[in-house]
C-alpha cells in the first residue's frame, strides 16, 4: 500500500505524521485491496480540513471532514472510511458469490 501525506498551509510535525501513518495502516484490515491512500491535511481560518482519497480495487473513495482540530477531523474521516471500505468489500464478495453460483 502506498501512503502519501500532504500538509497544506502549515508544516507537518513528526508527531502528527506518525499518528496519521499508524491510523491509516489500520485501514488494511477492513479491505485487503487498498492500493493507495492519499491524506491531505489543511486549514482555513479556524477550520481544520482532512481529505482522504483511497484507491481500493480500482474504486476511488473520497472523504472530507472538518472540525476545530486536525486529529479530530482525521479520526472522523477514518470512521467514515472504515464504514465505506466494509461496504465496498461486502459488495465485492456478493458479486463474486453470485458469479460463482451462476457458473
N, C-alpha and C positions, 0 to 999 in steps of 0.2 A: 504494500500500500504506500502510495506517495502522499506525503503531507506537506502542504505549503501554507505558511502563516504570514500574513501581511498586516502591518500596522499603518494606519492612515492618520496623519496629523499628529503623531507622537512617536517617541522612541520606545520600542518594546523592551521591557526589562526581562532579565533571565528568569525570575520567579514566575511571571505570567506566561512566558514561553513554555516553561516546563509544565505548568498547570494545564495549558491548552494541549500540549503533546500527550500527556498522560491520559487526559479525559478523551481525547479524540481516538487514541489507540483502542479504547474500550468499545468503540462502535463496531469493531470487528466481530464481537461475539453476537451481535444482533443480525449481521448479514455478512456472509463469507465472501461475497463477490465485490467488495469495495475495492476499487482500483485507485481512486484519488479523492482526497479531501482537501478543499481549499478553505481556509479560515481567514476572514477579513475582519479586523478589529478597527474601530474608528469612533470618532465622537464629533458631535455638532452641538455647539452651545453647552447645555447641561445634560444632553442625552448621549448615552454610550450605545453604540450600534455594533452588533455582531452579525455577520453573514456567513453561513455555511453553504458550500457547494460540494455535494457528494456525488461522485460518479460510481454507481453500483450496477454492474452488468449492463452498461450502455445507457442506463436511465440516469438523468441528471436531476437531483433533488436539491432545490434551493430553499434555504430557510433564513429568514431575517427576524431578529429580535432586538428590542430596545429596552433599556431601563436606565437607572441612575448609576449603575456600576458595571464595569466590563465583565467581571466574573459572574455576576448575576445574569447578565444578558447571555453570556456563553452557556451557562447552565440551563437557562430556558431554551436556548436553541438546541442543546444536546437532548433535552427531554423530547422535543418535537422530532428531532432526527431519529431517536430510538423508536418512537411510535411509527414514523413513516417507513423506516427500514424494516421493521417487523411486518408491517402491512405489505410492503413490496415483496418480501421474501415469501409470505404466505400466498400471494397471488402467483408467484413463480411456481411454487410447489403445487398449487391447484392446477395450473396449466399443464405442468409435467405429468401429474397424475391422470388428467383427462387424456393426454396424448398416449400414455402407456395403456390405459384402459381401452382406448379406441383402436389400438393396433392389434 
